[in-house]
């Protein structure tokens, strides 16, 4: 995903985003999948996935 500013008057507005899919490196036990199956769409934290506070 790439976010590009459009319009505005700021001098320091530049684009930002990810040039690689960071979800590809997410371990399978932390991966959030699309409902229809297929690719992962997010990566949970270990605390959230395993319901452990550490």
PDB file with SEQRES, HELIX, SHEET and CRYST1 records, atoms N, CA, C and O in Angstrom:
SEQRES   1 A   54  UNK UNK UNK UNK UNK UNK UNK UNK UNK UNK UNK UNK UNK          
SEQRES   2 A   54  UNK UNK UNK UNK UNK UNK UNK UNK UNK UNK UNK UNK UNK          
SEQRES   3 A   54  UNK UNK UNK UNK UNK UNK UNK UNK UNK UNK UNK UNK UNK          
SEQRES   4 A   54  UNK UNK UNK UNK UNK UNK UNK UNK UNK UNK UNK UNK UNK          
SEQRES   5 A   54  UNK UNK                                                      
HELIX    1 AA1 UNK A   22  UNK A   25  5                                   4    
HELIX    2 AA2 UNK A   46  UNK A   50  1                                   5    
SHEET    1 AA1 2 UNK A   2  UNK A   3  0                                        
SHEET    2 AA1 2 UNK A  16  UNK A  17 -1                                        
SHEET    1 AA2 2 UNK A  31  UNK A  33  0                                        
SHEET    2 AA2 2 UNK A  40  UNK A  43 -1                                        
CRYST1    1.000    1.000    1.000  90.00  90.00  90.00 P 1           1          
ATOM      1  N   UNK A   1       0.854  -1.160   0.000  1.00  0.00           N  
ATOM      2  CA  UNK A   1       0.000   0.000   0.000  1.00  0.00           C  
ATOM      3  C   UNK A   1       0.899   1.222   0.000  1.00  0.00           C  
ATOM      4  O   UNK A   1       1.939   1.246   0.659  1.00  0.00           O  
ATOM      5  N   UNK A   2       0.500   2.202  -0.723  1.00  0.00           N  
ATOM      6  CA  UNK A   2       1.226   3.456  -0.793  1.00  0.00           C  
ATOM      7  C   UNK A   2       0.228   4.587  -0.608  1.00  0.00           C  
ATOM      8  O   UNK A   2      -0.812   4.622  -1.265  1.00  0.00           O  
ATOM      9  N   UNK A   3       0.548   5.509   0.289  1.00  0.00           N  
ATOM     10  CA  UNK A   3      -0.310   6.665   0.548  1.00  0.00           C  
ATOM     11  C   UNK A   3       0.398   7.892  -0.008  1.00  0.00           C  
ATOM     12  O   UNK A   3       1.528   8.196   0.376  1.00  0.00           O  
ATOM     13  N   UNK A   4      -0.272   8.592  -0.912  1.00  0.00           N  
ATOM     14  CA  UNK A   4       0.309   9.750  -1.576  1.00  0.00           C  
ATOM     15  C   UNK A   4      -0.544  10.971  -1.267  1.00  0.00           C  
ATOM     16  O   UNK A   4      -1.756  10.940  -1.483  1.00  0.00           O  
ATOM     17  N   UNK A   5       0.069  12.065  -0.759  1.00  0.00           N  
ATOM     18  CA  UNK A   5      -0.709  13.272  -0.489  1.00  0.00           C  
ATOM     19  C   UNK A   5      -1.207  13.896  -1.789  1.00  0.00           C  
ATOM     20  O   UNK A   5      -0.542  13.836  -2.823  1.00  0.00           O  
ATOM     21  N   UNK A   6      -2.383  14.491  -1.711  1.00  0.00           N  
ATOM     22  CA  UNK A   6      -2.975  15.122  -2.888  1.00  0.00           C  
ATOM     23  C   UNK A   6      -3.539  16.465  -2.454  1.00  0.00           C  
ATOM     24  O   UNK A   6      -4.424  16.523  -1.600  1.00  0.00           O  
ATOM     25  N   UNK A   7      -3.038  17.526  -3.029  1.00  0.00           N  
ATOM     26  CA  UNK A   7      -3.489  18.857  -2.651  1.00  0.00           C  
ATOM     27  C   UNK A   7      -2.814  19.280  -1.348  1.00  0.00           C  
ATOM     28  O   UNK A   7      -1.789  18.718  -0.963  1.00  0.00           O  
ATOM     29  N   UNK A   8      -3.386  20.261  -0.682  1.00  0.00           N  
ATOM     30  CA  UNK A   8      -2.819  20.738   0.575  1.00  0.00           C  
ATOM     31  C   UNK A   8      -1.709  21.742   0.338  1.00  0.00           C  
ATOM     32  O   UNK A   8      -1.308  21.998  -0.797  1.00  0.00           O  
ATOM     33  N   UNK A   9      -1.221  22.304   1.433  1.00  0.00           N  
ATOM     34  CA  UNK A   9      -0.210  23.348   1.314  1.00  0.00           C  
ATOM     35  C   UNK A   9       1.070  23.033   2.075  1.00  0.00           C  
ATOM     36  O   UNK A   9       1.992  23.849   2.074  1.00  0.00           O  
ATOM     37  N   UNK A  10       1.155  21.889   2.718  1.00  0.00           N  
ATOM     38  CA  UNK A  10       2.351  21.550   3.490  1.00  0.00           C  
ATOM     39  C   UNK A  10       3.566  21.324   2.605  1.00  0.00           C  
ATOM     40  O   UNK A  10       3.467  20.727   1.533  1.00  0.00           O  
ATOM     41  N   UNK A  11       4.703  21.805   3.061  1.00  0.00           N  
ATOM     42  CA  UNK A  11       5.943  21.651   2.302  1.00  0.00           C  
ATOM     43  C   UNK A  11       6.594  20.285   2.521  1.00  0.00           C  
ATOM     44  O   UNK A  11       7.396  19.845   1.698  1.00  0.00           O  
ATOM     45  N   UNK A  12       6.258  19.617   3.616  1.00  0.00           N  
ATOM     46  CA  UNK A  12       6.919  18.361   3.952  1.00  0.00           C  
ATOM     47  C   UNK A  12       6.041  17.139   3.717  1.00  0.00           C  
ATOM     48  O   UNK A  12       6.314  16.070   4.262  1.00  0.00           O  
ATOM     49  N   UNK A  13       5.004  17.282   2.921  1.00  0.00           N  
ATOM     50  CA  UNK A  13       4.127  16.144   2.643  1.00  0.00           C  
ATOM     51  C   UNK A  13       4.783  15.253   1.596  1.00  0.00           C  
ATOM     52  O   UNK A  13       4.986  15.663   0.453  1.00  0.00           O  
ATOM     53  N   UNK A  14       5.106  14.045   1.998  1.00  0.00           N  
ATOM     54  CA  UNK A  14       5.684  13.082   1.077  1.00  0.00           C  
ATOM     55  C   UNK A  14       4.847  11.814   1.115  1.00  0.00           C  
ATOM     56  O   UNK A  14       3.949  11.689   1.948  1.00  0.00           O  
ATOM     57  N   UNK A  15       5.125  10.897   0.243  1.00  0.00           N  
ATOM     58  CA  UNK A  15       4.393   9.642   0.240  1.00  0.00           C  
ATOM     59  C   UNK A  15       4.960   8.704   1.305  1.00  0.00           C  
ATOM     60  O   UNK A  15       6.102   8.861   1.737  1.00  0.00           O  
ATOM     61  N   UNK A  16       4.173   7.752   1.712  1.00  0.00           N  
ATOM     62  CA  UNK A  16       4.604   6.743   2.672  1.00  0.00           C  
ATOM     63  C   UNK A  16       3.874   5.445   2.371  1.00  0.00           C  
ATOM     64  O   UNK A  16       2.850   5.445   1.689  1.00  0.00           O  
ATOM     65  N   UNK A  17       4.385   4.375   2.863  1.00  0.00           N  
ATOM     66  CA  UNK A  17       3.729   3.093   2.664  1.00  0.00           C  
ATOM     67  C   UNK A  17       4.699   1.936   2.780  1.00  0.00           C  
ATOM     68  O   UNK A  17       5.844   2.115   3.194  1.00  0.00           O  
ATOM     69  N   UNK A  18       4.251   0.776   2.421  1.00  0.00           N  
ATOM     70  CA  UNK A  18       5.062  -0.442   2.455  1.00  0.00           C  
ATOM     71  C   UNK A  18       5.297  -0.912   1.031  1.00  0.00           C  
ATOM     72  O   UNK A  18       4.370  -0.965   0.223  1.00  0.00           O  
ATOM     73  N   UNK A  19       6.529  -1.250   0.732  1.00  0.00           N  
ATOM     74  CA  UNK A  19       6.836  -1.731  -0.611  1.00  0.00           C  
ATOM     75  C   UNK A  19       6.862  -3.254  -0.674  1.00  0.00           C  
ATOM     76  O   UNK A  19       6.981  -3.832  -1.754  1.00  0.00           O  
ATOM     77  N   UNK A  20       6.751  -3.908   0.490  1.00  0.00           N  
ATOM     78  CA  UNK A  20       6.674  -5.373   0.540  1.00  0.00           C  
ATOM     79  C   UNK A  20       5.488  -5.765   1.405  1.00  0.00           C  
ATOM     80  O   UNK A  20       5.024  -4.972   2.223  1.00  0.00           O  
ATOM     81  N   UNK A  21       5.003  -6.967   1.230  1.00  0.00           N  
ATOM     82  CA  UNK A  21       3.893  -7.480   2.030  1.00  0.00           C  
ATOM     83  C   UNK A  21       4.441  -8.014   3.347  1.00  0.00           C  
ATOM     84  O   UNK A  21       5.022  -9.098   3.383  1.00  0.00           O  
ATOM     85  N   UNK A  22       4.261  -7.261   4.427  1.00  0.00           N  
ATOM     86  CA  UNK A  22       4.778  -7.666   5.731  1.00  0.00           C  
ATOM     87  C   UNK A  22       4.040  -8.872   6.293  1.00  0.00           C  
ATOM     88  O   UNK A  22       4.577  -9.573   7.151  1.00  0.00           O  
ATOM     89  N   UNK A  23       2.827  -9.128   5.831  1.00  0.00           N  
ATOM     90  CA  UNK A  23       2.067 -10.282   6.314  1.00  0.00           C  
ATOM     91  C   UNK A  23       2.680 -11.605   5.863  1.00  0.00           C  
ATOM     92  O   UNK A  23       2.401 -12.643   6.463  1.00  0.00           O  
ATOM     93  N   UNK A  24       3.506 -11.591   4.823  1.00  0.00           N  
ATOM     94  CA  UNK A  24       4.146 -12.825   4.360  1.00  0.00           C  
ATOM     95  C   UNK A  24       5.059 -13.429   5.418  1.00  0.00           C  
ATOM     96  O   UNK A  24       5.237 -14.647   5.454  1.00  0.00           O  
ATOM     97  N   UNK A  25       5.640 -12.598   6.279  1.00  0.00           N  
ATOM     98  CA  UNK A  25       6.559 -13.110   7.301  1.00  0.00           C  
ATOM     99  C   UNK A  25       5.861 -13.416   8.624  1.00  0.00           C  
ATOM    100  O   UNK A  25       6.524 -13.781   9.595  1.00  0.00           O  
ATOM    101  N   UNK A  26       4.558 -13.277   8.681  1.00  0.00           N  
ATOM    102  CA  UNK A  26       3.787 -13.545   9.897  1.00  0.00           C  
ATOM    103  C   UNK A  26       3.675 -15.057  10.111  1.00  0.00           C  
ATOM    104  O   UNK A  26       3.311 -15.782   9.185  1.00  0.00           O  
ATOM    105  N   UNK A  27       3.987 -15.547  11.334  1.00  0.00           N  
ATOM    106  CA  UNK A  27       3.826 -16.982  11.611  1.00  0.00           C  
ATOM    107  C   UNK A  27       2.365 -17.407  11.462  1.00  0.00           C  
ATOM    108  O   UNK A  27       1.460 -16.628  11.758  1.00  0.00           O  
ATOM    109  N   UNK A  28       2.138 -18.621  11.011  1.00  0.00           N  
ATOM    110  CA  UNK A  28       0.772 -19.084  10.728  1.00  0.00           C  
ATOM    111  C   UNK A  28      -0.138 -19.011  11.945  1.00  0.00           C  
ATOM    112  O   UNK A  28      -1.332 -18.752  11.795  1.00  0.00           O  
ATOM    113  N   UNK A  29       0.390 -19.231  13.152  1.00  0.00           N  
ATOM    114  CA  UNK A  29      -0.454 -19.186  14.346  1.00  0.00           C  
ATOM    115  C   UNK A  29      -0.879 -17.769  14.727  1.00  0.00           C  
ATOM    116  O   UNK A  29      -1.762 -17.599  15.569  1.00  0.00           O  
ATOM    117  N   UNK A  30      -0.268 -16.753  14.124  1.00  0.00           N  
ATOM    118  CA  UNK A  30      -0.638 -15.360  14.386  1.00  0.00           C  
ATOM    119  C   UNK A  30      -1.392 -14.729  13.218  1.00  0.00           C  
ATOM    120  O   UNK A  30      -1.909 -13.619  13.341  1.00  0.00           O  
ATOM    121  N   UNK A  31      -1.457 -15.425  12.098  1.00  0.00           N  
ATOM    122  CA  UNK A  31      -2.025 -14.867  10.872  1.00  0.00           C  
ATOM    123  C   UNK A  31      -3.546 -14.761  10.943  1.00  0.00           C  
ATOM    124  O   UNK A  31      -4.220 -15.684  11.399  1.00  0.00           O  
ATOM    125  N   UNK A  32      -4.077 -13.630  10.491  1.00  0.00           N  
ATOM    126  CA  UNK A  32      -5.518 -13.413  10.351  1.00  0.00           C  
ATOM    127  C   UNK A  32      -5.837 -13.586   8.872  1.00  0.00           C  
ATOM    128  O   UNK A  32      -5.283 -12.892   8.018  1.00  0.00           O  
ATOM    129  N   UNK A  33      -6.740 -14.524   8.582  1.00  0.00           N  
ATOM    130  CA  UNK A  33      -7.045 -14.857   7.195  1.00  0.00           C  
ATOM    131  C   UNK A  33      -8.338 -14.185   6.736  1.00  0.00           C  
ATOM    132  O   UNK A  33      -9.193 -13.839   7.551  1.00  0.00           O  
ATOM    133  N   UNK A  34      -8.467 -14.005   5.419  1.00  0.00           N  
ATOM    134  CA  UNK A  34      -9.722 -13.520   4.847  1.00  0.00           C  
ATOM    135  C   UNK A  34     -10.814 -14.545   5.110  1.00  0.00           C  
ATOM    136  O   UNK A  34     -10.542 -15.743   5.179  1.00  0.00           O  
ATOM    137  N   UNK A  35     -12.035 -14.082   5.254  1.00  0.00           N  
ATOM    138  CA  UNK A  35     -13.150 -15.005   5.485  1.00  0.00           C  
ATOM    139  C   UNK A  35     -13.309 -15.993   4.345  1.00  0.00           C  
ATOM    140  O   UNK A  35     -13.678 -17.146   4.569  1.00  0.00           O  
ATOM    141  N   UNK A  36     -13.035 -15.557   3.133  1.00  0.00           N  
ATOM    142  CA  UNK A  36     -13.196 -16.418   1.965  1.00  0.00           C  
ATOM    143  C   UNK A  36     -12.014 -17.364   1.795  1.00  0.00           C  
ATOM    144  O   UNK A  36     -11.983 -18.148   0.847  1.00  0.00           O  
ATOM    145  N   UNK A  37     -11.050 -17.300   2.693  1.00  0.00           N  
ATOM    146  CA  UNK A  37      -9.835 -18.091   2.538  1.00  0.00           C  
ATOM    147  C   UNK A  37      -8.810 -17.313   1.750  1.00  0.00           C  
ATOM    148  O   UNK A  37      -9.036 -16.155   1.398  1.00  0.00           O  
ATOM    149  N   UNK A  38      -7.709 -17.928   1.479  1.00  0.00           N  
ATOM    150  CA  UNK A  38      -6.680 -17.256   0.707  1.00  0.00           C  
ATOM    151  C   UNK A  38      -5.622 -16.638   1.585  1.00  0.00           C  
ATOM    152  O   UNK A  38      -5.224 -17.221   2.594  1.00  0.00           O  
ATOM    153  N   UNK A  39      -5.167 -15.468   1.210  1.00  0.00           N  
ATOM    154  CA  UNK A  39      -4.032 -14.827   1.854  1.00  0.00           C  
ATOM    155  C   UNK A  39      -4.362 -14.270   3.231  1.00  0.00           C  
ATOM    156  O   UNK A  39      -5.518 -13.997   3.553  1.00  0.00           O  
ATOM    157  N   UNK A  40      -3.310 -14.110   4.036  1.00  0.00           N  
ATOM    158  CA  UNK A  40      -3.457 -13.440   5.318  1.00  0.00           C  
ATOM    159  C   UNK A  40      -3.648 -11.951   5.112  1.00  0.00           C  
ATOM    160  O   UNK A  40      -3.095 -11.369   4.178  1.00  0.00           O  
ATOM    161  N   UNK A  41      -4.433 -11.336   5.985  1.00  0.00           N  
ATOM    162  CA  UNK A  41      -4.703  -9.904   5.863  1.00  0.00           C  
ATOM    163  C   UNK A  41      -4.142  -9.108   7.031  1.00  0.00           C  
ATOM    164  O   UNK A  41      -4.106  -7.879   6.982  1.00  0.00           O  
ATOM    165  N   UNK A  42      -3.699  -9.804   8.093  1.00  0.00           N  
ATOM    166  CA  UNK A  42      -3.139  -9.127   9.255  1.00  0.00           C  
ATOM    167  C   UNK A  42      -2.350 -10.134  10.076  1.00  0.00           C  
ATOM    168  O   UNK A  42      -2.412 -11.341   9.838  1.00  0.00           O  
ATOM    169  N   UNK A  43      -1.607  -9.614  11.049  1.00  0.00           N  
ATOM    170  CA  UNK A  43      -0.828 -10.456  11.940  1.00  0.00           C  
ATOM    171  C   UNK A  43      -1.131 -10.014  13.374  1.00  0.00           C  
ATOM    172  O   UNK A  43      -0.886  -8.864  13.738  1.00  0.00           O  
ATOM    173  N   UNK A  44      -1.663 -10.929  14.182  1.00  0.00           N  
ATOM    174  CA  UNK A  44      -1.976 -10.620  15.580  1.00  0.00           C  
ATOM    175  C   UNK A  44      -0.691 -10.550  16.399  1.00  0.00           C  
ATOM    176  O   UNK A  44       0.332 -11.121  16.022  1.00  0.00           O  
ATOM    177  N   UNK A  45      -0.760  -9.841  17.525  1.00  0.00           N  
ATOM    178  CA  UNK A  45       0.337  -9.909  18.479  1.00  0.00           C  
ATOM    179  C   UNK A  45       0.247 -11.251  19.194  1.00  0.00           C  
ATOM    180  O   UNK A  45      -0.825 -11.853  19.245  1.00  0.00           O  
ATOM    181  N   UNK A  46       1.357 -11.725  19.744  1.00  0.00           N  
ATOM    182  CA  UNK A  46       1.343 -12.991  20.479  1.00  0.00           C  
ATOM    183  C   UNK A  46       0.423 -12.893  21.692  1.00  0.00           C  
ATOM    184  O   UNK A  46      -0.258 -13.863  22.025  1.00  0.00           O  
ATOM    185  N   UNK A  47       0.390 -11.738  22.360  1.00  0.00           N  
ATOM    186  CA  UNK A  47      -0.497 -11.550  23.522  1.00  0.00           C  
ATOM    187  C   UNK A  47      -1.956 -11.752  23.126  1.00  0.00           C  
ATOM    188  O   UNK A  47      -2.717 -12.404  23.841  1.00  0.00           O  
ATOM    189  N   UNK A  48      -2.335 -11.194  21.995  1.00  0.00           N  
ATOM    190  CA  UNK A  48      -3.718 -11.324  21.538  1.00  0.00           C  
ATOM    191  C   UNK A  48      -4.029 -12.752  21.085  1.00  0.00           C  
ATOM    192  O   UNK A  48      -5.083 -13.292  21.423  1.00  0.00           O  
ATOM    193  N   UNK A  49      -3.138 -13.351  20.339  1.00  0.00           N  
ATOM    194  CA  UNK A  49      -3.388 -14.677  19.785  1.00  0.00           C  
ATOM    195  C   UNK A  49      -3.481 -15.753  20.860  1.00  0.00           C  
ATOM    196  O   UNK A  49      -4.318 -16.651  20.773  1.00  0.00           O  
ATOM    197  N   UNK A  50      -2.618 -15.662  21.877  1.00  0.00           N  
ATOM    198  CA  UNK A  50      -2.564 -16.706  22.896  1.00  0.00           C  
ATOM    199  C   UNK A  50      -3.227 -16.300  24.208  1.00  0.00           C  
ATOM    200  O   UNK A  50      -3.224 -17.059  25.177  1.00  0.00           O  
ATOM    201  N   UNK A  51      -3.801 -15.079  24.230  1.00  0.00           N  
ATOM    202  CA  UNK A  51      -4.489 -14.554  25.412  1.00  0.00           C  
ATOM    203  C   UNK A  51      -3.630 -14.651  26.671  1.00  0.00           C  
ATOM    204  O   UNK A  51      -4.083 -15.078  27.733  1.00  0.00           O  
ATOM    205  N   UNK A  52      -2.378 -14.239  26.512  1.00  0.00           N  
ATOM    206  CA  UNK A  52      -1.417 -14.220  27.610  1.00  0.00           C  
ATOM    207  C   UNK A  52      -0.881 -12.796  27.752  1.00  0.00           C  
ATOM    208  O   UNK A  52      -0.571 -12.159  26.746  1.00  0.00           O  
ATOM    209  N   UNK A  53      -0.766 -12.285  28.980  1.00  0.00           N  
ATOM    210  CA  UNK A  53      -0.332 -10.899  29.161  1.00  0.00           C  
ATOM    211  C   UNK A  53       1.161 -10.657  28.921  1.00  0.00           C  
ATOM    212  O   UNK A  53       1.561  -9.500  28.794  1.00  0.00           O  
ATOM    213  N   UNK A  54       1.994 -11.685  28.853  1.00  0.00           N  
ATOM    214  CA  UNK A  54       3.425 -11.448  28.693  1.00  0.00           C  
ATOM    215  C   UNK A  54       3.847 -11.307  27.253  1.00  0.00           C  
ATOM    216  O   UNK A  54       5.028 -11.103  26.973  1.00  0.00           O  
TER     217      UNK A  54                                                      
END                                                                             
